[in-house]
Amino acid sequence: MDESIFETCLQFYNSDKKVPFWNELAKRFNYKTGEQLRSEFKRIRKKRGIPSKNQFEKIDVENNGINKDSNDKNIENINKNLKCTTEFNKDGSITDERLIEISNEDSKTPDFLMKAHGFDESKFEMISCRNNYWEGPISGGKQVFFQSKIVVKPKKSIEISFNDIDNFFKNFNGNQSKLIQSTQYKENSDILEICLADLHIGNAGIYNKSNLNDIQDKFNVTINDICNRIKNKKLEKIYLVPLGDILHYDTSSRSTTAGTNLESTELDFATIFNMGAEMLINGIDRLSQIAPVEIPYIAGNHDRTLGYALIKSIQFYYRNNKSIIVDCDILPRKFRKIGKSLIGWCHGDMAKDKIGAWLQSEARKEWGETYFSEVHAGHFHVQQTVAEKNGTIIRYLPSMTNIDMWTYERGFVGAIKSTVSFVWDKEIGLKEMWFSNI
C-alpha cells in the first residue's frame, strides 16, 4: 500500500462517515474486496502506532472525571498506550515517533516540531519528518492530533543566539559598564592609536593547539605594555582599532564568511564570542582610566558577520558611558581627522593598487584640510610599509595571533608577533610609533 492510499484510508477511517466505506475505496484502488483493503490498512496503522477508535474511547473512559480540561494530561495518557519510540541510529541521528497536539501551521515548522518532540532547536537540526493528521474523541469533544515522526541530528557546533549574548552581559560585571574617571585626560593633547590587527580568536595555530588561552595572555601583556608607556602622558583620546578578523571563523562549521574551511581549535561559536567580548571589555576598561576611548568597527574577511555582532554587543555594553564611543557603522572602512593628519583604517584584503586610493575619494573634504595621511591595514600578519602613493603612506601591521596553516604555507613564520601603536600630535603629525612585541 503506497502512502497516498494509506492517507486516504486514514482520512475516511477518522471521519464521521456512518456507512461502510471499505468496499467503495477497494473499487477505487483496485483491491479485490473491501476486507482485503481494511486488513492491509489495519496492519500498517498498527505498525505506525496509530490507535483505533475503540482504543481512543477506552482511554477516554479511563480519563473520565480526571483532569477533563487538561489536554496535556490526556495526550500523556494516550501516549502511554501508543507505540512511542526513540531510536539512536548508527550515523548519529535520532528517530523519535510520538503523538503530539499541534495545528496545521505548526506541523510545517521544524523548530516547533523539534520542541514538541523534546529537542532543543539550538543543539539539533531536523533531517526529515512525517506527520499523520487525524481526529479522535477526547473528554468533552474531539481533538486534532498528529502521529509525528522526526529524524534529527546534533549540530556540529552550537550556534550563538541572542540569548547567549544577553546571558553573557548579565553575568559579566552587571548588564552595562560603570562610568570611569579618565585620570590623564587633557584637551588638545596627543592622540593615541592602538591597532589590533588580526587577533583571530579561536585560532590555536599549528604549534600550540592545546593552549586555548594563549591569545588572552598575549592581549593582556600588550595592554600592560601600552599602559606602562603612557603612564606619564596626557592624552585627549585613545583609538582602539581592531583591524578586522577579531574572530578566527564566522560560521558554526568553522569557516570564514566566504565559506573557506579552517583548521581551528574545538572552541564553538559562543566560546570564542565570549572570549573576544571579555578580552576587549577588560582592555577598554583599563584604557578608559587613562583617557576617553573610541572603538571603530572594521570588517575582516574571516568574521564579517560575527565580528560585527561582537562590536555591536560592546556598543550595547557601553551605551550609557559617555567616555567610551563604539562606532558600529556597517561600512567596512573608517577614517578620522586628527588635527592636520588623516588616518584611514581597513582590513587590507583589497587589491594593493586600491589600498591608498579609497581614502582620498571617500574622505575628500578631510583630505583637503590635512597635510599628512596614512592608511593602516592588517590581513597579512606581517609589518610592511609601502612607499608613499599620492601623498599617503600605507602601513600593513603585524599580528599577535599564532601561526596558522595560511601563514605557514606563505612563509610568514618569521614575522614578529607584535601590536603597533601611534602617537599623533595635532600640528606635526606622527610623533611616536611603538611596538609591543610578544
Order of alpha helices (4+ residues) and beta strands (2+ residues): alpha-alpha-alpha-alpha-alpha-beta-beta-alpha-beta-beta-alpha-beta-alpha-beta-alpha-beta-alpha-beta-beta-beta-alpha-alpha-beta-beta-beta-alpha-beta-beta
